[in-house]
């Protein structure tokens, strides 16, 4: 074992070196010093092609080369040969991979030529690949035409110099000369029977050079190739129909991109906007109706969220249905942490559907006492039911035209469907439609934009009824009162309002400032349902001990005792109360890490154009 540990570092280093060797061996590079293609049009209409490739193998060892030629827009390729100056012709060797042999076979829609040579490194070799293409020319009364991608477009390395020469059959004259791809210059021979194109500069691996010529009709047999009619039809469509299709679809796409969101706005304006209501006082000093706090919160922001649940819990305490006690839960090494206990109380007050769902979620299994920490990762299963009840209250009480959550989900589903349709159809039909129009991405993009607009608008599509709008306006006036209560009222005179209106402040989302204002007033009584740590309840009242470890003399009992021993009512206990309110919302919505919660918002003859002819393909070495 000791020897193994001694040699282990050496073995690791050796292994790393061994792994590194193949990486170095796989690094290969080359470039074409020259690629010259000669295209000779034979009297019988065939096209004889000779590609001379001069390769500088600069790094790594190479043993073969390959050339793949598309068979589209041809009648087939014959007479294939591979040769090397000073070596001669390679022989057909099938898949033997012996030096100076080649193999040619059809693979899909391409002709694949692969030739083999002795291992070559840091050397220049020249290869001639020759072949004869059937039916490569188009025949017209005004002049016969050749288009050919003479330089392969799929390469890994650059070409320093590239040239293409086209040789006409005897008796023919050029009528049109053109090229596509990289910039190239051309010149004719003195007798006018050949033209040579030279690429302007180095060709990158993605550059191509396509040549096109038209020459005297009647020199070659007057027989159209089988693919010419389809090509002419496509050319006619591209030149005479496609521009209008692009314009039409472009206008339709613009209509979708601009008109789609405009239509969505119109839908919101007519179906999602709340009715206008008459003037309402700046503020109202008491709740305008008997709407429960949790339901109120959902009415105001149109979402059933955690603060509506917490507001309902606090209101249940105010009604006497439960009591919340602050405790000190001992943990590891006797260190304590704050916890809160919910105690179910006997009460004759009737509870609505939302309150019953909340009570059932807290006191499940017939329990009457539950620690807040015991509800962690458990209460969340009740939240969807509570949210559903809150949304049902919106419709049942006539506050919304329809269930707001169902309305949001419906419109968002429509929006996502439009987005999915636009993307899905665009992907599935993109390759087909690209042949007929370049504007199809804009068309489907318009669908996606409209879908996104519907998704965004879905959040504001729930519409209140006249009754709901009037109620919301009055309740917002009451919210202003709670926000400014310290300026409107003398808090000392209205201290008893703290407990009564706390659930509403929570539902409005202004709980922190509301508690802080009343906590600054020493006469504010502690809520009857809240038992801070260190206080004990006897019957219907609360007794407090002086906050000293190990106990001490008791106060006189009741609220006055608490005030005397703890520097005044709510002021000394607001931290614990605030902690409870924060913890309750956080714990009740907690869920196991592997579980997600769901819910509605809280929680002719044709001319020349690039790509119109045969040739191209790929080339390389290995």
N, C-alpha and C positions, 0 to 999 in steps of 0.2 A: 504493500500500500504506500509506503514511504517512497519507494522508487517511482511509483506512478505519479505521485505528487511532484516529485523532482522533475520528471520529464514532461509534465502536463503543459507548462508554458511553451516549451519547445514544440510540442505537438500542435498547439494552437497557432503559433507563428507559421509553422510549416503548412498547416491547413489553409491559413489565410493567403499565403503565397501561392498555393496550388489553385485556390479559387480565383485568384487574380490573374493567372496565366491565360485561361480561355478568354477572359474579357479583352486582354491585349490582342489575342490572336483574332478576335472577331472584328477588330477595327480595320476596315478596308476603305480605300478611297481611290478614285480615278477621275479622269476627265477626258472628254473627246477633244483631241487637237483639231479634228476636222470631221465633218459629216457631209458628204456630197452625194446627192441622189440624182440619178439620170432617169428620166421618164421618156421612153421612146414609144411613139404611137406607131404600131405596125399597120401595114396596108389592110390586113384583115380585121382591123378594129380593136385588136388586143392591145394591152399596155404592158410593155416590158420594163421592169423596174430593176435598177442596180443601185444598191446602197453601199457606198464605201465609207467604212467607219474606221477612223484612225484613233486608237485608244492609248492613252498614257496611264499605265498602272502605277500609281505613285506610292501606295501603301498597302501591304497585305499581299497574299498569294491568291491568284485567280486561276480557275480551271475550266470555266465555261462562260458562254454568253447566251443571251436569249433575245428574241424579237417576237412580239405578238402583234398581228395585223388584223384589224376588224374586217369581217367579210361582208358587212352591210354595204349596200350600193355597189355590189360586184356580183358577177356570175360564177365566182370561184377563183382560186389561185392554183396554178400548175407550174411545172418547170422550175422547181425550187433547187437552188444550189448555194453552197457556201464554199468560198475559196479564200486563199491567203497568198498574196504576192511572195514569190520565192519558195512557197510550199506546194501550191497547187490546189486542186479541188479536194474538199473533204468528201469522204464516202458516207453513204447512209448507213448508220450503225444501230438504228432502233434505240433501245434504252441501254445499250452496252456501256455508254459513257466513256468509251475509249478515246484517247486523243486523236484528233483529225477525223472525227466522225460527227454527223449531225442527225437530228431527228426532227421531223415535221409532222404535225398532226393537228386535227381540228379539236378545239376545246371550247365548247359553247358556241358563241358567235365569233370566235377569233381563230386565226391560223397561228399556231404556236411553233416557232422554230427555235431549237436549242442545239448549239454546237459546242464541241469539247476540244481543248487544246492542252498541251503540257503545262504543268504548274508555272505560272508567270508572275514575277514580282519585279518592280522597279524597271519596267521595260515598256517599249512602245511596239504595239502590234497593229496590223491593218487587216481588216476583214471585208470581203465583198459578199453581200447577200443579194442574190438575184432571184427573181420570180416573175411570172407572167400572169397578169390579171385579166380575166374574161369580163366583158360587158361593163367596163369601167367608164365608158364615154356615153354622153347623151347626144342623141341625133335629132337635129331640127333642120327645117328647110332653109332657114336663114344662116345656119352655120352650126357645126358640131362642137361640142364642148367637153372639156376635161376639168375636173376639180379634184385635187389630191393633196392630202396632208402628207407632205414628203418627209417631215421630221417628226419622229415619235414624240408624243406629248407627255408620256408618263415615264419620267427618268429620275434618277437620284442625283445626277451630277450635271455640270454645265457643259456646254459645247463652245469651244473657242471660236471656230469658224464653221459656218454652215452655208451650203449652196445647193441650188436645185437647177437642173437643166432639163428643158422640155424639147424633144426632137420630133418634128412633124414628119409624116410620111411623104414620099416624093409627090410633087405636084401641089401640095397644100401651102397655104399662106396664112399667117396670123391675121385675125380680124379684131381680136380683143385680148389684152394681156392685163392680168390683175393678180393681187396676192392679198392674203389676210394673215393675221397673227402678228408676229414681230415686224417691225419696220424693215423693209428690204428694198434694194435697188435692183434694177434689171436692165439688161441690154441684149439686143438681137445680134445674131451673126450676120456678116455681110450678105450672105445669100438669102437671108430671111427664113431659114428653115429651122432655126433653133433660137431659144431664148434662155438666158441664164439669170437666176435670181441669187443675190448675195445678201445674207442677213446683216443688218447694220449693228455690228458689235457682238459681244458674247450673248449666247442664249442661256437663260437660267433653266433649271429643271422643269419649270412649268410653262415655258414658252413653246409656241408652236409656229410652224411656217407652212401655210397652205397656199398652193398656187392654183390659178384658174386661167384657162385660155380658151379662145374660140377660134376655129379655123375653117377653111373652105369646106362647104358641104358637097358631098358626092365623091369624095376621095376614098372614104371607107364605106363598107356596105351600109345601105340605108335601112338598118334594122335597129329599132329601139330596144334597149335592154328591158328586162321584165320589171325592174323597179322604177323606170323613168316616169310612168304615168302617175304613180303615187307621189313621186317627188314633185312633179309639175303641179299636181293638185295642192300639195302642201305649200309650194311656192306661191301659187295663186292666192291661197288663203292668207298667207303671211303678208303679201303685198297689198291685197285688195279688201280683205275682210277683217283680219285681225286688228288693224288700227281702230276700226269702228267698234269692235267688240271690247277692246281695251277702254275706249272712251266711255262706252255705255256702262261697263262694269265699274269704271272709275267713278262715274257719277253716282251709280248705285251705292258704291262703297262710301262715297262722301255723304250721301243721304243717310246711310246707316250710322256713320261716325258722328255726324252732326245732328241728324234728325232723330236717331235712336235715343240719345240722352234727352233731347228736347221732348220727345214723346213721353219718356219716363217722367220728366218734370210735369208735363201736362196731366199724366195719370195721378201724380201726387197732388197736384193742385185741385183736381176734381174729386179724388177719392181718398186721399190720405191727409188732407189738411183739416185741422180741427175747426169747428164752426166758430165764427166771431161772436163774442159776448159783449154785453153792454158794460158801462163803467162800473168799476168796483172800488171801494174805499182803498186808500193807500195801505192801511193795515186794519186788521180786525183783532180785537183783544181776547177773543175766546173762540174755540173750535166752531166753525160755521155749521156743522152737522155732526151726526153720530158715527161717521166713518171710522172704523178701527185704524190704528196707526199703520199696521202692516199693509192694509189695503190702500191707505192714503199714499204710502210711499210708492206703491206700484202705479197708482193713478198719476202721480206727479211726473215720474221719469219713465213711465210705461214699461218698466222692467221689474221683475220680481227678483230681488237680490238679497244678500245676507243682511243688510241693514234693516230690511223689512222683517226678516226673521227675528233679529235681535230686538227690534222695536216691539214685536208681538210678545216676546218673552218678558220684556220689562212691563208691558201693559198687563200681562197675565199676573205679574207680581203686584201691580197696582190694584188689580181687581181682587186680590187675595187668593188666587188659584195656586200660587207657589211662593216660596221664600228662597232667597239665595244667601248663603253664608260663606264668608271668607275664612279659610282654614290655613294652617301651616302644615304641609305634608312633609313628614320626615323622610329623608332619603339616605344615601350612602354616607357612612361615618356620622350619622345623626344630623347632617346638614338639612335644613328645611327649605321648601319652596312653596310659594303661594298656590293654593288650589281653591276651588269654589264648589260648594255643594248645593244642589237643587233639592228642595224639600217640597213635596206635594202637600197642599193644604186643603182642608175641608172647606168648600165654598158652595153657596147656593146660586152663584151667578151662572147664567147660561153662556156657553161658548159657541162661537161660530165655527164653520168648517175649517178655516185656517188655524184657529186656536186649538181645535181638537187634534189636528194633524201635528202641530208643534208639541203639544203635551204628549201625544202618543210617541213621538220620536225621542223625547227626553226620558219619559218614564215607561220604557218598554218592559214587557215581561211582568207587569203588575207591580213594579218597584215603586216605592214612595220616596226613596232617597237615592240620588245619583250624583256622583262626583263629575265635575266638568271633564276632568282628565279621562274618566271612563267612557266618555262619548267620543273621544278622539278616534278617527278612522271608522266610526260607526254611524254617527248621525247623518253623514253625507247621503246615506241610502234613502233617507226620508226627504231630502231636499227637493227632488223632482216632484214628489207628491205635494209638498207645500207650495212649490212654484205653480203647479197646475191648479191648485185650489185658489191661489191669489189671482191667476189669470181668469179663472171661471167667475170669480167675484166681479171682475171688471164687466163681463158680459151680463151676468145675472142681475147686477144692480143697475144695469142700463147706462153705464158710464162710457162704454165703448160700443161701436157698431158691431164688432166681432171680437172674438178672443184675440188680444194683441199679439200674443206669442204665435198663435196659428197664422195670423196675417203675415208676420215677419217671415216665418218659415216658408209660407207659400210663395211670397215674392222672391225670397232668396233662392228657393228651389228653381223657380223660373229663370233667374239670373244665372245660376250655375249650369242649368241645362243649356242656355244659350252659349255660355262660354265653352262648355264641353262639346256642343255641336259644332261651333266654329272651329275649335282646335282639332276635334276628331275628324270632321269632314275634310278640313284642310290637309291633314296628314294623309288620310286615306286616298283622297282624290287629287292631291297636289301634283303628283307625277303625271297624271292623265291630263289635268286641266292646264298644266304648264305648256303643253303643246298648243293650246288654243288661245291662251291669253296670259299676259304677264301681270294682270291686275288681280288674279284670284287671291293672293295673300291679303290685299286690301279689302276684298269682299268679305272674307272670313274674319279679317281683323275688325271690320265694322260690327260683325255679330258679337265678337268678343268684347268690344268696347261697350256695345249696348247691354250685353249681359252684365258687365261690371257695374254699369250705371244702375241696372235693376237691383243688383246685390246691395249696392250702397243705399239706394232709395228704400230697399226693403226694411231697413231699420226705422224709417220714419213713416211707413205706410199705415200703421195702426191709427185709426181715426176715432176721436172721442165723439160721443153724441153731444147734443146741445146741453143736456143735463150734466154730462161729464165735463164739458168745457167750463160751464158755470161753476161747478164744484171745484175744479182745479184752480180757477181764478180766485175764488174766495179762500181756498186753502193757501194759495201763494200769498195772499194778503195776511193771513195768520202767520205764515212763515216770516214775513217782514217784521211782524210784531215780536216774535221770538228772537229774531236776530238783533233787534234794537230795544229789547225789553229793559235793559239797564238805563236807557236814555228816556224811554217813555214812562216807566214806572219807578217808584222808590222801592228797590228790592227788599228793603226791610219790611215794607208794608205788604208785599206780595210774596214773601218767602215761601209760603205754603204752596205756591203754584209750581215750584220746582218739580216735585214728584208728579204732579198731575200732568204736566206738559212734557216731561222728559221723553216719553215714548214718541211724541210727535217730533221733537227735536232730533231724535235718532233717525226717524223716517225721513226727515228733511235733509239729513246729512250735515247738520250744524251742531252735533252733540258736543264736540270739544269746547267750542266757545260758550255754549249754553251752560255747561257744567262749570267752566272756569268763572263765569260771571257770578253764579250763585254761590260758588265755593268761597268767593271773596266776601260774602255777606255772612257774618258769624251767626246770625239768627236763622239761617236756612236749616230746617230740620232734615235729618237723614231719612231717606225713604223707609217706610214701615216694613217693606219687603226685603230690605238689605241689612244683613247682620255682619258688621266688620269684624276682623280678627281681634280677639280679646274681649268681645262683648258676648253676653249670654242672654237668652230670652227666657223670661218666666211668664208663661201664659201668653197674654197678648202684648206684653211690654218687653223692653230690652234693658238688660243691666250691663254695666261696663266695669272692667277693672282698670286700674292705672297701668299704663303700658310699661311695665317693669318686669324683667325676667324673674321668675319665682313668685310672682303675685304681689299682693300688697293690699292696702285698705281699699274697700270698694266705695264707689260713689253712691249716691242716694237712690239710684235705680231709675229706669225709664229714660226718656230723651234728655231730661234735665241733668241726670247723672252723667250721661255721656258728654254733654256739653261742658259740665263742670270739670270733668277729669281729662278731657281731651281738647281743650282750648277752643271749643265751639263746634257743634254740629257737623255740617258737611265739610267745613274747611279742613278739618283734620283727617277726614276719611275719603276725600275726593280722589286721592291717588289710588286707593284700593278699589274704589268704584270704577274709576277709569280703566284700571288694569282688568277688572272683571269684564267690562264691556268690550275692550279690545280682545281679550282672550276668548270670549265666547264666540265672537264672529270667526276668529282664526281657527279655533278647535272644531267648531261645528261643521265647517266646510272642508276640514282635512280629510284626505282619503289615502289609502295605501298607495305606495309609489307605482304599483302595477295597475292601478285602477284609475280611470278617467271619469270625471263627473260630467254629466250632460245637463242641459237646461236652456232656458230661453233668455239668456243674457245676464246673468250674474255670474252668476257663477258661470304665164304664156310659155314662151320658150324659156323664160327665166333668165335672170342675170346671174351674177356671182355674189355670194354672201358667205361669210365664214361658217364652216360646218356643213356646207352643202355637198361635199364630195366624200370619197372614200379615203383610205389610208389612215395615218395616225397610229394609235396603239401605244405600246410600251416597249422599252428596250433596257437592257442592263447586263451586268456581269456578276459572277460569283465564284 
